[in-house]
Amino acid sequence: MAVGKTGSKVIESPDQYAEMVSTSSKTRPVLIFWTAPWCGPCRLSAPVVKEVMKQFSGDIEVAEVCTDDLPEVASDAGIVSIPTIQLWYEGKLRDTIIGCVAKSVLATAVEKVLEDTTQQKKSL
């Protein structure tokens, strides 16, 4: 799997995307960064995603999807604007952030998903 601008994995096929959101998200939250090379706001968001990826290293998995390369996957995922960040856990979409976002906002969204996963594990 290739490495993207954020240092994360690049999803290059529909099968890789399905694996990431269904299987990988069963063990820990997955952040999917929907982007495209021509998208200025995406270029601004990439360093934010990279910082959050480092901040939560080991707690979340991060992957990028280029909407130009996988338009059918983007459409199936409901992506209507980029950049879009989706947070998945246990095969379910837990949060979506559309547009440029501050690090604090993204970190708070990740923390909430992590808190929810911790609460679910404690209740088992």
Phi and psi restraints in degrees (value plus and minus 20) as a CYANA .aco file:
   2 ALA   PHI     -92.7   -52.7
   2 ALA   PSI     146.0   186.0
   3 VAL   PHI    -129.8   -89.8
   3 VAL   PSI     113.2   153.2
   4 GLY   PHI    -112.5   -72.5
   4 GLY   PSI    -194.0  -154.0
   5 LYS   PHI     -80.9   -40.9
   5 LYS   PSI     -46.6    -6.6
   6 THR   PHI    -108.0   -68.0
   6 THR   PSI     -24.4    15.6
   7 GLY   PHI      67.1   107.1
   7 GLY   PSI     -16.6    23.4
   8 SER   PHI    -111.6   -71.6
   8 SER   PSI     153.6   193.6
   9 LYS   PHI     -87.3   -47.3
   9 LYS   PSI     127.1   167.1
  10 VAL   PHI    -125.8   -85.8
  10 VAL   PSI     103.2   143.2
  11 ILE   PHI    -100.1   -60.1
  11 ILE   PSI     103.0   143.0
  12 GLU   PHI    -134.7   -94.7
  12 GLU   PSI     -18.4    21.6
  13 SER   PHI    -171.7  -131.7
  13 SER   PSI     138.3   178.3
  14 PRO   PHI     -78.4   -38.4
  14 PRO   PSI     -55.8   -15.8
  15 ASP   PHI     -85.5   -45.5
  15 ASP   PSI     -60.6   -20.6
  16 GLN   PHI     -83.5   -43.5
  16 GLN   PSI     -60.2   -20.2
  17 TYR   PHI     -83.1   -43.1
  17 TYR   PSI     -68.0   -28.0
  18 ALA   PHI     -79.6   -39.6
  18 ALA   PSI     -61.7   -21.7
  19 GLU   PHI     -81.4   -41.4
  19 GLU   PSI     -63.4   -23.4
  20 MET   PHI     -85.0   -45.0
  20 MET   PSI     -67.5   -27.5
  21 VAL   PHI    -102.4   -62.4
  21 VAL   PSI     -43.7    -3.7
  22 SER   PHI    -116.4   -76.4
  22 SER   PSI     -68.7   -28.7
  23 THR   PHI    -110.4   -70.4
  23 THR   PSI     -72.6   -32.6
  24 SER   PHI     -81.9   -41.9
  24 SER   PSI     -55.4   -15.4
  25 SER   PHI     -94.5   -54.5
  25 SER   PSI     -23.0    17.0
  26 LYS   PHI     -95.6   -55.6
  26 LYS   PSI     -49.0    -9.0
  27 THR   PHI    -117.5   -77.5
  27 THR   PSI     -48.5    -8.5
  28 ARG   PHI    -180.0  -140.0
  28 ARG   PSI     138.7   178.7
  29 PRO   PHI     -80.5   -40.5
  29 PRO   PSI     127.8   167.8
  30 VAL   PHI    -141.0  -101.0
  30 VAL   PSI     108.8   148.8
  31 LEU   PHI    -122.2   -82.2
  31 LEU   PSI     101.5   141.5
  32 ILE   PHI    -127.3   -87.3
  32 ILE   PSI     103.5   143.5
  33 PHE   PHI    -124.7   -84.7
  33 PHE   PSI      88.4   128.4
  34 TRP   PHI    -107.6   -67.6
  34 TRP   PSI     105.6   145.6
  35 THR   PHI    -169.8  -129.8
  35 THR   PSI     156.2   196.2
  36 ALA   PHI    -175.3  -135.3
  36 ALA   PSI     129.3   169.3
  37 PRO   PHI     -83.0   -43.0
  37 PRO   PSI     -49.3    -9.3
  38 TRP   PHI    -105.9   -65.9
  38 TRP   PSI     -25.6    14.4
  39 CYS   PHI    -107.1   -67.1
  39 CYS   PSI      88.5   128.5
  40 GLY   PHI     -78.8   -38.8
  40 GLY   PSI     -69.6   -29.6
  41 PRO   PHI     -80.0   -40.0
  41 PRO   PSI     -50.2   -10.2
  42 CYS   PHI     -85.8   -45.8
  42 CYS   PSI     -61.0   -21.0
  43 ARG   PHI     -84.3   -44.3
  43 ARG   PSI     -54.3   -14.3
  44 LEU   PHI     -91.4   -51.4
  44 LEU   PSI     -52.5   -12.5
  45 SER   PHI     -99.4   -59.4
  45 SER   PSI     -46.2    -6.2
  46 ALA   PHI     -74.9   -34.9
  46 ALA   PSI     -66.1   -26.1
  47 PRO   PHI     -84.5   -44.5
  47 PRO   PSI     -51.6   -11.6
  48 VAL   PHI     -86.1   -46.1
  48 VAL   PSI     -66.0   -26.0
  49 VAL   PHI     -81.1   -41.1
  49 VAL   PSI     -61.6   -21.6
  50 LYS   PHI     -81.9   -41.9
  50 LYS   PSI     -63.4   -23.4
  51 GLU   PHI     -83.7   -43.7
  51 GLU   PSI     -63.3   -23.3
  52 VAL   PHI     -87.3   -47.3
  52 VAL   PSI     -56.9   -16.9
  53 MET   PHI     -79.9   -39.9
  53 MET   PSI     -63.0   -23.0
  54 LYS   PHI     -87.5   -47.5
  54 LYS   PSI     -62.1   -22.1
  55 GLN   PHI     -79.8   -39.8
  55 GLN   PSI     -58.5   -18.5
  56 PHE   PHI    -128.6   -88.6
  56 PHE   PSI       5.6    45.6
  57 SER   PHI     -73.3   -33.3
  57 SER   PSI     109.7   149.7
  58 GLY   PHI      70.3   110.3
  58 GLY   PSI     -41.0    -1.0
  59 ASP   PHI    -117.4   -77.4
  59 ASP   PSI     -49.4    -9.4
  60 ILE   PHI    -152.2  -112.2
  60 ILE   PSI     140.0   180.0
  61 GLU   PHI    -130.7   -90.7
  61 GLU   PSI     121.4   161.4
  62 VAL   PHI    -143.7  -103.7
  62 VAL   PSI     118.5   158.5
  63 ALA   PHI    -163.8  -123.8
  63 ALA   PSI     131.7   171.7
  64 GLU   PHI    -129.6   -89.6
  64 GLU   PSI     125.5   165.5
  65 VAL   PHI    -149.3  -109.3
  65 VAL   PSI     105.3   145.3
  66 CYS   PHI    -106.2   -66.2
  66 CYS   PSI      98.5   138.5
  67 THR   PHI     -85.3   -45.3
  67 THR   PSI     -46.2    -6.2
  68 ASP   PHI     -88.2   -48.2
  68 ASP   PSI     -56.3   -16.3
  69 ASP   PHI    -100.1   -60.1
  69 ASP   PSI     -51.6   -11.6
  70 LEU   PHI    -150.8  -110.8
  70 LEU   PSI      42.0    82.0
  71 PRO   PHI     -82.4   -42.4
  71 PRO   PSI     -53.7   -13.7
  72 GLU   PHI     -89.7   -49.7
  72 GLU   PSI     -55.4   -15.4
  73 VAL   PHI     -88.3   -48.3
  73 VAL   PSI     -63.2   -23.2
  74 ALA   PHI     -79.9   -39.9
  74 ALA   PSI     -64.8   -24.8
  75 SER   PHI     -82.4   -42.4
  75 SER   PSI     -66.0   -26.0
  76 ASP   PHI     -82.8   -42.8
  76 ASP   PSI     -50.9   -10.9
  77 ALA   PHI    -103.4   -63.4
  77 ALA   PSI     -22.4    17.6
  78 GLY   PHI      60.9   100.9
  78 GLY   PSI       0.5    40.5
  79 ILE   PHI     -97.9   -57.9
  79 ILE   PSI      98.9   138.9
  80 VAL   PHI    -136.0   -96.0
  80 VAL   PSI     -32.3     7.7
  81 SER   PHI    -172.4  -132.4
  81 SER   PSI     129.0   169.0
  82 ILE   PHI    -147.5  -107.5
  82 ILE   PSI     130.5   170.5
  83 PRO   PHI     -92.8   -52.8
  83 PRO   PSI     127.5   167.5
  84 THR   PHI    -151.7  -111.7
  84 THR   PSI     118.7   158.7
  85 ILE   PHI    -139.5   -99.5
  85 ILE   PSI     107.6   147.6
  86 GLN   PHI    -136.9   -96.9
  86 GLN   PSI     120.2   160.2
  87 LEU   PHI    -133.6   -93.6
  87 LEU   PSI     101.8   141.8
  88 TRP   PHI    -134.2   -94.2
  88 TRP   PSI     124.6   164.6
  89 TYR   PHI    -171.2  -131.2
  89 TYR   PSI     115.8   155.8
  90 GLU   PHI      33.8    73.8
  90 GLU   PSI      19.0    59.0
  91 GLY   PHI      54.5    94.5
  91 GLY   PSI     -13.2    26.8
  92 LYS   PHI    -137.8   -97.8
  92 LYS   PSI     120.4   160.4
  93 LEU   PHI     -92.9   -52.9
  93 LEU   PSI      99.7   139.7
  94 ARG   PHI    -120.1   -80.1
  94 ARG   PSI     -48.1    -8.1
  95 ASP   PHI    -181.1  -141.1
  95 ASP   PSI     131.0   171.0
  96 THR   PHI    -155.4  -115.4
  96 THR   PSI     112.8   152.8
  97 ILE   PHI    -144.0  -104.0
  97 ILE   PSI     102.9   142.9
  98 ILE   PHI    -129.3   -89.3
  98 ILE   PSI     113.1   153.1
  99 GLY   PHI      74.6   114.6
  99 GLY   PSI     159.0   199.0
 100 CYS   PHI     -84.2   -44.2
 100 CYS   PSI     124.3   164.3
 101 VAL   PHI    -161.0  -121.0
 101 VAL   PSI     124.6   164.6
 102 ALA   PHI     -93.0   -53.0
 102 ALA   PSI     131.8   171.8
 103 LYS   PHI     -76.5   -36.5
 103 LYS   PSI     -61.3   -21.3
 104 SER   PHI     -82.6   -42.6
 104 SER   PSI     -57.5   -17.5
 105 VAL   PHI     -87.8   -47.8
 105 VAL   PSI     -65.7   -25.7
 106 LEU   PHI     -85.7   -45.7
 106 LEU   PSI     -62.6   -22.6
 107 ALA   PHI     -81.9   -41.9
 107 ALA   PSI     -59.9   -19.9
 108 THR   PHI     -83.8   -43.8
 108 THR   PSI     -61.0   -21.0
 109 ALA   PHI     -82.9   -42.9
 109 ALA   PSI     -63.1   -23.1
 110 VAL   PHI     -84.6   -44.6
 110 VAL   PSI     -64.0   -24.0
 111 GLU   PHI     -79.0   -39.0
 111 GLU   PSI     -60.9   -20.9
 112 LYS   PHI     -82.9   -42.9
 112 LYS   PSI     -64.6   -24.6
 113 VAL   PHI     -83.8   -43.8
 113 VAL   PSI     -61.3   -21.3
 114 LEU   PHI     -83.8   -43.8
 114 LEU   PSI     -60.4   -20.4
 115 GLU   PHI     -81.5   -41.5
 115 GLU   PSI     -64.4   -24.4
 116 ASP   PHI     -80.7   -40.7
 116 ASP   PSI     -60.3   -20.3
 117 THR   PHI     -87.9   -47.9
 117 THR   PSI     -57.4   -17.4
 118 THR   PHI     -85.4   -45.4
 118 THR   PSI     -63.3   -23.3
 119 GLN   PHI     -82.3   -42.3
 119 GLN   PSI     -61.0   -21.0
 120 GLN   PHI     -84.3   -44.3
 120 GLN   PSI     -60.9   -20.9
 121 LYS   PHI     -87.4   -47.4
 121 LYS   PSI     -56.8   -16.8
 122 LYS   PHI     -87.9   -47.9
 122 LYS   PSI     -52.8   -12.8
 123 SER   PHI     -99.7   -59.7
 123 SER   PSI     -26.7    13.3
